[in-house]
Amino acid sequence: MYRRKMNLLNIEVKTKMSEKMLIEKAHDHGIIVYPFSKYFSAYLPEYPHIQLGFGDLCEKEIIKGVSQLAKIWF
């Protein structure tokens, strides 16, 4: 059985925006990111954490996507 390779990176985004807002802004620009708050059971950290998936992307696409996120979020 073929199983799609899934590479994930969890990042802390030092911003005043909420996790939800970060995800919505990324989505508005065609970038899919995932909430990481569901993995915090006892407390929420000071800054939002976002999960990036890049299993099907080449290095050039990853660099482009991260650069776009930096422009969108900051």
Backbone as XML, in Angstrom:
<?xml version="1.0"?>
<chain id="A" units="angstrom">
  <residue number="1" name="MET">
    <atom name="N" x="0.841" y="-1.180" z="0.000"/>
    <atom name="CA" x="0.000" y="0.000" z="0.000"/>
    <atom name="C" x="0.887" y="1.244" z="0.000"/>
  </residue>
  <residue number="2" name="TYR">
    <atom name="N" x="0.597" y="2.157" z="-0.894"/>
    <atom name="CA" x="1.352" y="3.405" z="-0.974"/>
    <atom name="C" x="0.859" y="4.370" z="0.094"/>
  </residue>
  <residue number="3" name="ARG">
    <atom name="N" x="1.771" y="4.976" z="0.767"/>
    <atom name="CA" x="1.422" y="5.972" z="1.776"/>
    <atom name="C" x="2.159" y="7.257" z="1.448"/>
  </residue>
  <residue number="4" name="ARG">
    <atom name="N" x="1.423" y="8.339" z="1.329"/>
    <atom name="CA" x="2.017" y="9.625" z="0.982"/>
    <atom name="C" x="2.985" y="10.072" z="2.069"/>
  </residue>
  <residue number="5" name="LYS">
    <atom name="N" x="4.144" y="10.508" z="1.663"/>
    <atom name="CA" x="5.149" y="10.998" z="2.611"/>
    <atom name="C" x="4.694" y="12.346" z="3.157"/>
  </residue>
  <residue number="6" name="MET">
    <atom name="N" x="4.720" y="12.486" z="4.472"/>
    <atom name="CA" x="4.283" y="13.723" z="5.097"/>
    <atom name="C" x="5.396" y="14.261" z="5.977"/>
  </residue>
  <residue number="7" name="ASN">
    <atom name="N" x="5.997" y="15.342" z="5.551"/>
    <atom name="CA" x="7.007" y="16.017" z="6.358"/>
    <atom name="C" x="6.362" y="17.245" z="6.974"/>
  </residue>
  <residue number="8" name="LEU">
    <atom name="N" x="6.495" y="17.379" z="8.278"/>
    <atom name="CA" x="5.874" y="18.486" z="8.993"/>
    <atom name="C" x="6.916" y="19.261" z="9.777"/>
  </residue>
  <residue number="9" name="LEU">
    <atom name="N" x="6.692" y="20.553" z="9.859"/>
    <atom name="CA" x="7.549" y="21.421" z="10.645"/>
    <atom name="C" x="6.643" y="22.280" z="11.506"/>
  </residue>
  <residue number="10" name="ASN">
    <atom name="N" x="6.913" y="22.322" z="12.793"/>
    <atom name="CA" x="6.138" y="23.136" z="13.722"/>
    <atom name="C" x="6.922" y="24.399" z="14.028"/>
  </residue>
  <residue number="11" name="ILE">
    <atom name="N" x="6.271" y="25.555" z="13.846"/>
    <atom name="CA" x="6.960" y="26.822" z="14.075"/>
    <atom name="C" x="6.190" y="27.682" z="15.076"/>
  </residue>
  <residue number="12" name="GLU">
    <atom name="N" x="6.928" y="28.499" z="15.804"/>
    <atom name="CA" x="6.342" y="29.504" z="16.681"/>
    <atom name="C" x="6.400" y="30.821" z="15.921"/>
  </residue>
  <residue number="13" name="VAL">
    <atom name="N" x="5.264" y="31.513" z="15.832"/>
    <atom name="CA" x="5.201" y="32.767" z="15.090"/>
    <atom name="C" x="5.075" y="33.907" z="16.094"/>
  </residue>
  <residue number="14" name="LYS">
    <atom name="N" x="6.127" y="34.681" z="16.224"/>
    <atom name="CA" x="6.133" y="35.771" z="17.208"/>
    <atom name="C" x="5.402" y="36.978" z="16.629"/>
  </residue>
  <residue number="15" name="THR">
    <atom name="N" x="4.103" y="36.998" z="16.909"/>
    <atom name="CA" x="3.214" y="38.028" z="16.394"/>
    <atom name="C" x="2.058" y="38.214" z="17.363"/>
  </residue>
  <residue number="16" name="LYS">
    <atom name="N" x="1.336" y="39.289" z="17.183"/>
    <atom name="CA" x="0.140" y="39.522" z="17.995"/>
    <atom name="C" x="-1.097" y="38.891" z="17.355"/>
  </residue>
  <residue number="17" name="MET">
    <atom name="N" x="-0.942" y="38.382" z="16.125"/>
    <atom name="CA" x="-2.066" y="37.722" z="15.452"/>
    <atom name="C" x="-2.354" y="36.379" z="16.115"/>
  </residue>
  <residue number="18" name="SER">
    <atom name="N" x="-3.598" y="35.971" z="16.037"/>
    <atom name="CA" x="-3.989" y="34.671" z="16.579"/>
    <atom name="C" x="-3.631" y="33.565" z="15.592"/>
  </residue>
  <residue number="19" name="GLU">
    <atom name="N" x="-3.635" y="32.348" z="16.090"/>
    <atom name="CA" x="-3.397" y="31.186" z="15.235"/>
    <atom name="C" x="-4.419" y="31.166" z="14.092"/>
  </residue>
  <residue number="20" name="LYS">
    <atom name="N" x="-5.668" y="31.405" z="14.433"/>
    <atom name="CA" x="-6.735" y="31.395" z="13.425"/>
    <atom name="C" x="-6.486" y="32.443" z="12.343"/>
  </residue>
  <residue number="21" name="MET">
    <atom name="N" x="-6.084" y="33.631" z="12.740"/>
    <atom name="CA" x="-5.825" y="34.697" z="11.782"/>
    <atom name="C" x="-4.643" y="34.351" z="10.869"/>
  </residue>
  <residue number="22" name="LEU">
    <atom name="N" x="-3.590" y="33.769" z="11.434"/>
    <atom name="CA" x="-2.434" y="33.365" z="10.631"/>
    <atom name="C" x="-2.850" y="32.341" z="9.576"/>
  </residue>
  <residue number="23" name="ILE">
    <atom name="N" x="-3.649" y="31.375" z="9.994"/>
    <atom name="CA" x="-4.107" y="30.325" z="9.079"/>
    <atom name="C" x="-4.988" y="30.919" z="7.981"/>
  </residue>
  <residue number="24" name="GLU">
    <atom name="N" x="-5.893" y="31.819" z="8.346"/>
    <atom name="CA" x="-6.777" y="32.443" z="7.357"/>
    <atom name="C" x="-5.999" y="33.284" z="6.355"/>
  </residue>
  <residue number="25" name="LYS">
    <atom name="N" x="-5.023" y="34.055" z="6.836"/>
    <atom name="CA" x="-4.216" y="34.882" z="5.929"/>
    <atom name="C" x="-3.434" y="34.009" z="4.948"/>
  </residue>
  <residue number="26" name="ALA">
    <atom name="N" x="-2.865" y="32.920" z="5.445"/>
    <atom name="CA" x="-2.134" y="32.002" z="4.566"/>
    <atom name="C" x="-3.087" y="31.409" z="3.531"/>
  </residue>
  <residue number="27" name="HIS">
    <atom name="N" x="-4.253" y="30.960" z="3.988"/>
    <atom name="CA" x="-5.244" y="30.348" z="3.092"/>
    <atom name="C" x="-5.689" y="31.336" z="2.016"/>
  </residue>
  <residue number="28" name="ASP">
    <atom name="N" x="-5.869" y="32.602" z="2.388"/>
    <atom name="CA" x="-6.270" y="33.637" z="1.424"/>
    <atom name="C" x="-5.251" y="33.792" z="0.299"/>
  </residue>
  <residue number="29" name="HIS">
    <atom name="N" x="-4.015" y="33.388" z="0.554"/>
    <atom name="CA" x="-2.944" y="33.473" z="-0.446"/>
    <atom name="C" x="-2.608" y="32.104" z="-1.045"/>
  </residue>
  <residue number="30" name="GLY">
    <atom name="N" x="-3.473" y="31.135" z="-0.826"/>
    <atom name="CA" x="-3.293" y="29.818" z="-1.435"/>
    <atom name="C" x="-2.298" y="28.910" z="-0.742"/>
  </residue>
  <residue number="31" name="ILE">
    <atom name="N" x="-1.963" y="29.228" z="0.513"/>
    <atom name="CA" x="-1.008" y="28.422" z="1.272"/>
    <atom name="C" x="-1.758" y="27.715" z="2.394"/>
  </residue>
  <residue number="32" name="ILE">
    <atom name="N" x="-1.591" y="26.416" z="2.472"/>
    <atom name="CA" x="-2.272" y="25.640" z="3.508"/>
    <atom name="C" x="-1.311" y="25.384" z="4.664"/>
  </residue>
  <residue number="33" name="VAL">
    <atom name="N" x="-1.700" y="25.837" z="5.837"/>
    <atom name="CA" x="-0.958" y="25.569" z="7.073"/>
    <atom name="C" x="-1.966" y="25.023" z="8.079"/>
  </residue>
  <residue number="34" name="TYR">
    <atom name="N" x="-1.471" y="24.457" z="9.155"/>
    <atom name="CA" x="-2.338" y="23.744" z="10.092"/>
    <atom name="C" x="-2.185" y="24.294" z="11.510"/>
  </residue>
  <residue number="35" name="PRO">
    <atom name="N" x="-3.274" y="24.258" z="12.295"/>
    <atom name="CA" x="-3.181" y="24.692" z="13.689"/>
    <atom name="C" x="-2.371" y="23.693" z="14.509"/>
  </residue>
  <residue number="36" name="PHE">
    <atom name="N" x="-1.652" y="24.204" z="15.469"/>
    <atom name="CA" x="-0.880" y="23.333" z="16.351"/>
    <atom name="C" x="-1.416" y="23.377" z="17.774"/>
  </residue>
  <residue number="37" name="SER">
    <atom name="N" x="-2.379" y="24.267" z="18.034"/>
    <atom name="CA" x="-2.906" y="24.436" z="19.395"/>
    <atom name="C" x="-3.543" y="23.164" z="19.936"/>
  </residue>
  <residue number="38" name="LYS">
    <atom name="N" x="-4.046" y="22.315" z="19.058"/>
    <atom name="CA" x="-4.686" y="21.081" z="19.533"/>
    <atom name="C" x="-3.711" y="20.159" z="20.255"/>
  </residue>
  <residue number="39" name="TYR">
    <atom name="N" x="-2.412" y="20.394" z="20.096"/>
    <atom name="CA" x="-1.406" y="19.568" z="20.762"/>
    <atom name="C" x="-0.999" y="20.118" z="22.128"/>
  </residue>
  <residue number="40" name="PHE">
    <atom name="N" x="-1.511" y="21.302" z="22.484"/>
    <atom name="CA" x="-1.238" y="21.881" z="23.796"/>
    <atom name="C" x="-2.440" y="21.601" z="24.691"/>
  </residue>
  <residue number="41" name="SER">
    <atom name="N" x="-2.270" y="20.752" z="25.680"/>
    <atom name="CA" x="-3.415" y="20.385" z="26.518"/>
    <atom name="C" x="-3.505" y="21.210" z="27.798"/>
  </residue>
  <residue number="42" name="ALA">
    <atom name="N" x="-2.394" y="21.491" z="28.418"/>
    <atom name="CA" x="-2.419" y="22.157" z="29.719"/>
    <atom name="C" x="-2.387" y="23.682" z="29.610"/>
  </residue>
  <residue number="43" name="TYR">
    <atom name="N" x="-1.770" y="24.208" z="28.586"/>
    <atom name="CA" x="-1.631" y="25.660" z="28.463"/>
    <atom name="C" x="-1.460" y="26.033" z="26.995"/>
  </residue>
  <residue number="44" name="LEU">
    <atom name="N" x="-1.709" y="27.288" z="26.701"/>
    <atom name="CA" x="-1.392" y="27.813" z="25.379"/>
    <atom name="C" x="-0.165" y="28.700" z="25.518"/>
  </residue>
  <residue number="45" name="PRO">
    <atom name="N" x="0.784" y="28.569" z="24.625"/>
    <atom name="CA" x="1.992" y="29.384" z="24.706"/>
    <atom name="C" x="1.695" y="30.855" z="24.394"/>
  </residue>
  <residue number="46" name="GLU">
    <atom name="N" x="2.653" y="31.704" z="24.671"/>
    <atom name="CA" x="2.491" y="33.143" z="24.449"/>
    <atom name="C" x="2.215" y="33.463" z="22.978"/>
  </residue>
  <residue number="47" name="TYR">
    <atom name="N" x="2.915" y="32.785" z="22.089"/>
    <atom name="CA" x="2.769" y="33.021" z="20.654"/>
    <atom name="C" x="2.146" y="31.801" z="19.976"/>
  </residue>
  <residue number="48" name="PRO">
    <atom name="N" x="1.419" y="32.038" z="18.874"/>
    <atom name="CA" x="0.813" y="30.904" z="18.171"/>
    <atom name="C" x="1.859" y="29.995" z="17.536"/>
  </residue>
  <residue number="49" name="HIS">
    <atom name="N" x="1.529" y="28.732" z="17.458"/>
    <atom name="CA" x="2.363" y="27.737" z="16.789"/>
    <atom name="C" x="1.581" y="27.215" z="15.585"/>
  </residue>
  <residue number="50" name="ILE">
    <atom name="N" x="2.266" y="27.095" z="14.483"/>
    <atom name="CA" x="1.665" y="26.668" z="13.225"/>
    <atom name="C" x="2.436" y="25.468" z="12.703"/>
  </residue>
  <residue number="51" name="GLN">
    <atom name="N" x="1.719" y="24.573" z="12.072"/>
    <atom name="CA" x="2.348" y="23.387" z="11.491"/>
    <atom name="C" x="2.379" y="23.552" z="9.970"/>
  </residue>
  <residue number="52" name="LEU">
    <atom name="N" x="3.581" y="23.400" z="9.415"/>
    <atom name="CA" x="3.766" y="23.475" z="7.969"/>
    <atom name="C" x="3.976" y="22.070" z="7.436"/>
  </residue>
  <residue number="53" name="GLY">
    <atom name="N" x="3.310" y="21.748" z="6.361"/>
    <atom name="CA" x="3.505" y="20.456" z="5.703"/>
    <atom name="C" x="4.188" y="20.679" z="4.368"/>
  </residue>
  <residue number="54" name="PHE">
    <atom name="N" x="5.221" y="19.898" z="4.088"/>
    <atom name="CA" x="5.941" y="20.107" z="2.831"/>
    <atom name="C" x="6.386" y="18.798" z="2.189"/>
  </residue>
  <residue number="55" name="GLY">
    <atom name="N" x="5.634" y="17.739" z="2.394"/>
    <atom name="CA" x="6.004" y="16.418" z="1.895"/>
    <atom name="C" x="6.080" y="16.299" z="0.391"/>
  </residue>
  <residue number="56" name="ASP">
    <atom name="N" x="5.251" y="17.042" z="-0.328"/>
    <atom name="CA" x="5.212" y="16.930" z="-1.782"/>
    <atom name="C" x="5.896" y="18.097" z="-2.485"/>
  </residue>
  <residue number="57" name="LEU">
    <atom name="N" x="6.642" y="18.904" z="-1.764"/>
    <atom name="CA" x="7.259" y="20.091" z="-2.345"/>
    <atom name="C" x="8.761" y="19.918" z="-2.528"/>
  </residue>
  <residue number="58" name="CYS">
    <atom name="N" x="9.281" y="20.533" z="-3.585"/>
    <atom name="CA" x="10.731" y="20.552" z="-3.774"/>
    <atom name="C" x="11.300" y="21.732" z="-2.983"/>
  </residue>
  <residue number="59" name="GLU">
    <atom name="N" x="12.615" y="21.778" z="-2.872"/>
    <atom name="CA" x="13.274" y="22.824" z="-2.079"/>
    <atom name="C" x="12.891" y="24.223" z="-2.553"/>
  </residue>
  <residue number="60" name="LYS">
    <atom name="N" x="12.837" y="24.429" z="-3.849"/>
    <atom name="CA" x="12.501" y="25.739" z="-4.413"/>
    <atom name="C" x="11.085" y="26.171" z="-3.996"/>
  </residue>
  <residue number="61" name="GLU">
    <atom name="N" x="10.149" y="25.230" z="-3.997"/>
    <atom name="CA" x="8.771" y="25.525" z="-3.607"/>
    <atom name="C" x="8.665" y="25.830" z="-2.114"/>
  </residue>
  <residue number="62" name="ILE">
    <atom name="N" x="9.448" y="25.142" z="-1.305"/>
    <atom name="CA" x="9.456" y="25.392" z="0.142"/>
    <atom name="C" x="9.961" y="26.802" z="0.420"/>
  </residue>
  <residue number="63" name="ILE">
    <atom name="N" x="11.057" y="27.170" z="-0.221"/>
    <atom name="CA" x="11.626" y="28.513" z="-0.033"/>
    <atom name="C" x="10.617" y="29.579" z="-0.459"/>
  </residue>
  <residue number="64" name="LYS">
    <atom name="N" x="9.970" y="29.370" z="-1.591"/>
    <atom name="CA" x="8.966" y="30.321" z="-2.081"/>
    <atom name="C" x="7.809" y="30.444" z="-1.088"/>
  </residue>
  <residue number="65" name="GLY">
    <atom name="N" x="7.308" y="29.314" z="-0.590"/>
    <atom name="CA" x="6.190" y="29.329" z="0.350"/>
    <atom name="C" x="6.525" y="30.014" z="1.664"/>
  </residue>
  <residue number="66" name="VAL">
    <atom name="N" x="7.699" y="29.731" z="2.202"/>
    <atom name="CA" x="8.116" y="30.356" z="3.465"/>
    <atom name="C" x="8.315" y="31.857" z="3.271"/>
  </residue>
  <residue number="67" name="SER">
    <atom name="N" x="8.871" y="32.253" z="2.137"/>
    <atom name="CA" x="9.037" y="33.683" z="1.835"/>
    <atom name="C" x="7.682" y="34.378" z="1.742"/>
  </residue>
  <residue number="68" name="GLN">
    <atom name="N" x="6.715" y="33.724" z="1.116"/>
    <atom name="CA" x="5.366" y="34.285" z="1.025"/>
    <atom name="C" x="4.735" y="34.424" z="2.404"/>
  </residue>
  <residue number="69" name="LEU">
    <atom name="N" x="4.898" y="33.420" z="3.250"/>
    <atom name="CA" x="4.345" y="33.498" z="4.605"/>
    <atom name="C" x="4.949" y="34.667" z="5.373"/>
  </residue>
  <residue number="70" name="ALA">
    <atom name="N" x="6.245" y="34.874" z="5.224"/>
    <atom name="CA" x="6.901" y="35.997" z="5.906"/>
    <atom name="C" x="6.292" y="37.324" z="5.463"/>
  </residue>
  <residue number="71" name="LYS">
    <atom name="N" x="6.025" y="37.479" z="4.182"/>
    <atom name="CA" x="5.421" y="38.719" z="3.672"/>
    <atom name="C" x="3.985" y="38.879" z="4.164"/>
  </residue>
  <residue number="72" name="ILE">
    <atom name="N" x="3.253" y="37.785" z="4.193"/>
    <atom name="CA" x="1.845" y="37.817" z="4.595"/>
    <atom name="C" x="1.698" y="38.102" z="6.093"/>
  </residue>
  <residue number="73" name="TRP">
    <atom name="N" x="2.517" y="37.467" z="6.901"/>
    <atom name="CA" x="2.372" y="37.539" z="8.352"/>
    <atom name="C" x="3.111" y="38.709" z="8.991"/>
  </residue>
  <residue number="74" name="PHE">
    <atom name="N" x="4.132" y="39.235" z="8.340"/>
    <atom name="CA" x="4.915" y="40.314" z="8.956"/>
    <atom name="C" x="4.865" y="41.502" z="8.081"/>
  </residue>
</chain>
